[in-house]
Amino acid sequence: MPKTIDDLSTPCLLIEKERLEANCRQMQARARAEGVALRPHTKTHKMLSLAALQKSHGARGITVAKVGEAEVFAAAGFDDICIAYTVVGAEKSARIAALAPGISFCIDSLEGARQASAVFAGLGRTVRVLLEIDAGYGRCGRTWDDPSLVTFARHVADLPGLALGGILTHEGNAYQPHQAATVMAEARDRMLSVAVRLGDAGLATRGRFVISVGSTPSANVFRNAHRDGFSITEIRPGNYVFNDLTQVNLGVCSFKQCALTVLTTVVSQHRGAGGAVRFFLDAGRKVLTSDRAPLSDTYGQLLYHARTMAPHPHARLTNLSEEHGWGAVRGGSTLTVGDRVRIVPNHACVVVNTQDEAYLVDGDEVLNTWRVDARGHVQ
């Protein structure tokens, strides 16, 4: 195993152990203070080693996005897995049925519910399903104030092979500047109103019904509430373990809380038009992705000092091709060919899925190599 980051071939991913541990402790403490379970979303890291670390800090179960991810974690012994995705089709239901009994998944249509019911009832099995609720994001889910929601829930609960275990939402609309607290409170209150309606209809048992919310921006400001015997039961942030430039620009965290960086090498340099120094890195779109961060015109933040996580005041990543990152430095540049730099990526979740492994580090020392075990499992 490489001993220092100087032994690593670039581009590659570095995970700062101290910052990672601090992020895990901080989110676990918030969940504990608000009386909810922390069910982290592993789509951010897709690593068995990191999921085990989250569990050691007190996480209760895990969240995945796809059935393929659930299969990877279930094979490693994780037995409390929520697939926070609307699962549709007999093929995927059959794959879920082959896993441990502690698997749950989302439904937002009668067609999807009937398909799942046919598979599980045919096997003489019962699976817990969660109704996906649209609490304001506008993606999947039954609208929180849909007049027919109770009727739909009753149809699902009456289907053989399915057990209605709760409701779930994702506050993706919290990914807007200065909106996290507002979106969090709105989603929380709307989910509680849905739970009360289902409880009044005899479809939700107070104290046993799962009410699941989740996004990193909203989880960082989460405050629980109670309504007619119901309260939020779990939060499902994912990005918090690493953080990234998106979270920094949203005001969710500081650069010192970003545990994931991309180590890359300057492979070319010349002076461009207007006198700016142009440099080119060996990390392009295939590593950094073309995702943009809010309030930003760069494809990632170069660091001036990796130890202090100080951003470079004048360097910007202005463009990406498949294998190159195109950068510019105003005025003079201290970057020369062969220099290695670290970049805080715009979107950590997508970056990790480009790589087979990441290196756990303490400064320049390489402590371990962690496989991205569920990389590419998108089915």
C-alpha positions in Angstrom: 0.0 0.0 0.0 1.3 3.5 -0.7 2.7 5.2 2.3 2.3 8.9 1.4 0.2 10.7 -1.2 3.4 11.3 -3.2 3.3 7.5 -3.9 -0.2 7.8 -5.5 -0.9 8.0 -9.2 -3.2 10.9 -10.1 -6.0 11.6 -10.5 -7.3 10.0 -7.3 -9.6 10.6 -4.4 -8.4 11.5 -0.9 -10.5 11.2 2.3 -9.2 13.1 5.3 -9.9 10.8 8.3 -10.1 13.5 10.9 -12.7 15.5 9.0 -14.6 12.4 8.0 -14.9 11.3 11.7 -15.9 14.8 12.8 -18.7 15.0 10.1 -20.0 11.6 11.3 -20.0 12.7 14.9 -21.7 16.0 14.2 -24.6 14.6 12.2 -25.1 11.7 14.7 -25.2 14.3 17.6 -27.9 16.3 15.7 -30.0 13.2 15.2 -29.6 12.2 18.8 -30.5 15.7 20.0 -33.7 15.7 17.9 -34.8 12.2 18.9 -34.5 10.7 15.4 -32.6 7.8 13.9 -29.8 8.6 11.4 -30.1 6.5 8.4 -27.3 7.8 6.1 -27.7 7.7 2.4 -24.8 5.6 1.1 -25.2 6.8 -2.6 -22.6 9.4 -1.6 -19.8 7.0 -0.9 -21.0 3.5 -2.0 -18.3 2.1 0.4 -18.8 -0.8 2.8 -15.9 0.5 5.0 -17.5 3.9 5.3 -21.0 2.5 6.0 -19.5 0.4 8.8 -17.9 3.6 10.2 -21.2 5.4 10.1 -22.8 2.4 11.9 -20.1 2.5 14.6 -21.0 6.1 15.3 -24.6 5.1 15.9 -26.3 5.1 12.5 -29.4 3.0 12.4 -29.5 1.1 9.1 -28.6 2.6 5.8 -30.3 4.2 2.8 -29.5 3.3 -0.9 -30.8 4.6 -4.1 -31.0 1.5 -6.3 -31.7 -2.2 -5.9 -28.1 -3.0 -7.1 -26.7 -1.0 -4.2 -28.9 -2.8 -1.8 -27.6 -6.1 -3.1 -24.0 -5.1 -2.5 -24.6 -4.0 1.1 -26.9 -6.9 1.9 -24.2 -9.3 0.7 -21.8 -7.7 3.2 -24.2 -8.3 6.1 -26.2 -5.0 6.3 -29.7 -6.1 7.1 -31.6 -2.8 7.6 -31.7 -1.1 4.3 -34.2 1.4 2.9 -34.3 1.8 -0.9 -35.3 5.4 -1.1 -36.5 5.1 -4.7 -39.8 4.1 -6.3 -39.2 0.5 -7.3 -41.2 -0.6 -10.3 -41.3 -4.0 -12.1 -41.4 -7.7 -11.2 -37.7 -8.2 -11.9 -36.6 -5.7 -9.3 -39.1 -6.9 -6.8 -37.8 -10.5 -7.2 -34.3 -9.2 -6.6 -35.4 -7.5 -3.4 -37.2 -10.6 -2.3 -33.9 -12.5 -2.5 -32.3 -10.2 0.1 -32.6 -10.0 3.9 -36.1 -9.4 5.3 -35.1 -6.0 6.6 -35.4 -4.3 3.2 -37.9 -1.6 2.5 -38.6 0.4 -0.6 -40.8 3.2 -1.9 -44.1 3.2 -3.9 -46.0 6.1 -5.3 -48.3 4.4 -7.8 -50.9 1.7 -7.7 -49.3 0.1 -10.7 -46.0 -0.2 -9.0 -47.7 -1.5 -5.8 -49.6 -4.2 -7.7 -46.5 -5.4 -9.4 -44.7 -5.7 -6.1 -47.7 -7.3 -4.5 -47.8 -10.0 -7.2 -44.2 -11.0 -6.6 -44.1 -11.0 -2.8 -47.6 -12.6 -2.4 -46.6 -15.2 -4.9 -43.6 -16.1 -2.7 -45.6 -16.1 0.5 -43.6 -13.1 1.7 -44.5 -9.7 3.1 -42.3 -6.6 2.5 -42.5 -3.2 4.2 -43.1 -0.4 1.7 -43.0 3.4 2.3 -45.2 5.8 0.4 -43.1 8.4 -1.3 -44.5 11.8 -0.7 -43.8 15.0 -2.6 -43.5 17.6 0.1 -42.5 20.4 -2.2 -39.6 19.3 -4.4 -41.7 18.3 -7.4 -40.0 15.1 -8.3 -41.5 11.6 -7.5 -44.1 11.0 -4.9 -47.8 11.6 -4.1 -48.4 15.2 -3.4 -48.6 15.8 0.3 -52.0 17.5 0.1 -53.5 15.1 -2.5 -57.2 14.5 -1.5 -57.0 10.9 -2.7 -53.8 10.1 -0.7 -55.7 8.2 2.1 -57.6 6.2 -0.5 -54.3 5.4 -2.3 -52.7 4.4 1.0 -55.6 2.1 1.8 -55.3 0.4 -1.6 -51.6 -0.3 -0.9 -52.2 -1.5 2.6 -54.9 -4.0 1.4 -52.6 -5.6 -1.2 -51.3 -9.0 -0.2 -47.5 -9.2 0.3 -47.2 -5.5 1.2 -47.1 -3.9 4.7 -47.5 -0.1 4.7 -44.7 0.9 7.1 -44.4 4.6 6.7 -43.9 7.7 4.5 -40.7 9.1 3.0 -39.7 12.4 1.3 -36.6 14.0 -0.1 -36.1 17.8 0.3 -34.2 18.3 -2.9 -35.5 21.9 -3.0 -33.3 22.6 0.0 -30.4 22.9 -2.4 -31.0 26.6 -2.9 -29.1 29.4 -1.2 -30.6 30.4 2.2 -33.5 28.0 1.8 -32.5 25.0 4.0 -34.3 26.0 7.2 -37.5 27.1 5.4 -37.6 23.9 3.3 -36.8 21.7 6.3 -39.7 23.1 8.4 -42.1 23.0 5.5 -41.3 19.4 4.6 -41.4 18.3 8.2 -44.8 19.9 8.9 -46.3 18.5 5.6 -45.1 15.0 6.4 -46.6 15.2 9.9 -49.9 16.3 8.4 -49.8 13.3 6.1 -49.1 11.0 9.0 -52.0 12.5 11.0 -54.4 11.9 8.1 -53.2 8.3 7.7 -53.4 7.8 11.5 -57.0 9.1 11.7 -57.9 6.7 8.9 -56.4 3.8 10.9 -53.5 3.3 8.5 -50.6 4.6 10.7 -49.9 3.6 14.3 -48.5 6.3 16.4 -45.0 5.4 17.7 -44.5 2.7 15.0 -45.0 4.5 11.7 -41.8 5.6 9.9 -41.7 9.3 8.9 -38.5 9.7 7.0 -37.0 13.0 5.6 -33.7 13.7 4.2 -31.1 15.9 2.5 -27.8 17.2 3.8 -28.7 20.9 3.8 -32.0 20.4 5.6 -30.5 17.8 8.0 -27.9 20.2 9.1 -30.7 22.5 10.4 -33.2 19.9 11.3 -35.6 20.4 14.2 -38.2 17.8 15.1 -41.8 18.6 15.9 -44.8 16.7 17.2 -48.3 16.6 16.0 -51.1 14.4 17.4 -48.7 11.7 18.6 -46.5 11.7 15.5 -43.0 13.1 15.0 -40.3 12.6 12.5 -38.6 9.3 13.1 -35.5 9.4 10.9 -33.3 11.6 8.7 -31.4 10.4 5.6 -28.6 12.8 4.7 -25.8 11.5 2.5 -23.4 14.2 1.4 -22.6 15.3 4.9 -19.8 12.6 5.3 -17.7 14.4 2.7 -19.3 17.7 1.9 -18.3 19.6 -1.2 -18.3 23.0 -2.9 -22.1 22.8 -3.2 -22.5 22.6 0.5 -19.9 25.3 1.1 -21.6 27.7 -1.3 -25.0 27.0 0.3 -23.5 27.9 3.7 -24.0 24.4 5.1 -20.3 23.9 5.9 -16.8 25.4 5.6 -13.9 24.2 3.5 -12.5 22.8 6.7 -15.4 20.3 6.9 -14.8 19.0 3.4 -13.3 15.5 3.8 -13.1 14.6 0.1 -10.6 16.1 -2.3 -9.3 15.1 -5.8 -5.6 14.9 -6.0 -4.5 15.9 -9.5 -1.3 16.9 -11.4 -0.5 19.9 -13.6 0.4 18.4 -16.9 0.8 21.6 -19.0 1.0 25.3 -18.6 1.2 28.4 -20.8 0.3 32.1 -20.8 -3.0 32.7 -22.5 -4.8 35.8 -23.9 -4.9 38.7 -21.5 -1.9 37.6 -19.6 -3.6 34.9 -17.5 -1.6 31.8 -16.9 -3.4 28.7 -18.3 -2.8 25.4 -16.6 -4.1 21.9 -17.4 -4.8 19.1 -15.0 -5.0 15.3 -15.5 -8.5 15.3 -14.0 -11.2 16.1 -16.4 -14.9 15.5 -16.8 -14.5 11.7 -16.2 -13.3 12.5 -12.7 -14.7 15.9 -11.6 -18.0 15.6 -13.6 -19.6 18.6 -15.3 -21.9 19.3 -12.3 -21.9 22.9 -11.2 -22.2 24.2 -7.7 -24.6 27.0 -6.7 -23.2 30.5 -6.9 -20.1 29.3 -8.7 -18.6 29.4 -12.1 -15.8 26.9 -11.5 -15.7 23.1 -11.8 -14.2 22.6 -8.4 -12.2 24.7 -5.9 -8.4 24.4 -6.0 -6.8 24.6 -2.6 -3.8 26.8 -1.8 -3.0 24.9 1.4 -4.4 21.4 1.8 -3.7 21.2 5.5 -5.7 24.4 6.3 -8.1 23.9 3.4 -7.5 27.4 2.3 -8.9 28.0 -1.2 -6.6 29.4 -3.9 -7.6 33.0 -4.2 -6.9 33.4 -7.9 -7.1 30.0 -9.5 -10.3 28.8 -11.3 -11.2 25.7 -13.2 -12.8 27.2 -16.2 -13.5 24.2 -18.4 -13.3 20.5 -18.6 -12.7 18.1 -21.4 -12.8 14.3 -20.9 -9.3 13.9 -19.5 -8.2 17.5 -18.7 -9.2 20.2 -16.3 -8.6 23.6 -17.8 -7.6 26.3 -15.3 -6.5 29.9 -15.2 -4.7 32.0 -12.7 -4.9 35.8 -12.7 -1.6 37.5 -12.8 1.4 35.4 -12.0 1.1 31.7 -11.1 3.0 29.6 -8.6 1.8 26.4 -10.4 4.3 24.6 -12.6 4.2 21.4 -14.6 4.4 18.4 -12.3 2.9 20.2 -9.3 0.1 18.3 -7.5 -3.0 20.2 -6.3 -6.1 19.2 -4.4 -9.5 20.1 -5.5 -12.8 20.3 -3.5 -15.2 18.9 -6.1 -18.6 20.5 -6.9 -20.5 17.3 -6.2 -18.9 14.6 -4.2 -21.5 11.9 -4.8 -20.9 11.9 -8.6 -17.2 12.1 -8.3 -16.9 9.1 -6.0 -18.9 7.0 -8.5 -16.2 7.6 -11.2 -13.5 5.8 -9.2 -12.8 2.2 -8.1 -11.2 3.3 -4.8 -10.3 6.2 -2.5 -7.5 6.7 -0.1 -8.0 7.4 3.6 -5.4 9.9 4.6 -4.0 11.9 7.5 -2.4 14.8 5.9 0.2 13.4 3.5 0.1 9.9 5.1 -2.0 7.2 3.4 -3.8 5.1 6.1 -5.9 2.8 4.0 -7.4 2.1 0.6 -11.2 1.9 0.5 -13.0 0.3 -2.3 -16.0 2.0 -3.9 -17.9 -1.3 -3.6 -21.2 -0.3 -5.1 -19.8 1.8 -7.9 -21.8 1.6 -11.1 -24.7 -0.3 -9.5 -27.4 1.9 -11.0 -30.1 -0.7 -11.7 
